[in-house]
Amino acid sequence: MKAANMLSTVLLAGLSVASLTSGADAQSSRRYAIIEKCIAQAQAQWPDIAQSGNARNRTAVYKNCMVSAGQRP
């Protein structure tokens, strides 16, 4: 009986860890998609032209996009 209780406890702990890990992976892939979208938006609004000074403007657009998506820039 003691072994069965120990096994069920270990199984429950393992399932808990697995569910937390899959949730983190889903959040990570969602965040990555938002990052890609915000980078594309910043590049479209302020193209990367050598010595144009657009880097600061691209950064501002990227940060605003991330914050509006509810993410940390």
FENWO-V874410 format. One record per pair of residues at least 12 apart in sequence whose C-alpha atoms are under 6 Angstrom apart, sorted by sequence separation. I is the first residue (numbers start at 1). J is the second residue. D is the distance in Angstrom with one decimal. If there is no record, write none. Layout:
((I,J,D) (I,J,D))
This chain:
((46,58,5.6) (42,58,4.9) (42,61,5.3) (42,62,5.5) (38,62,5.3) (38,65,5.6))
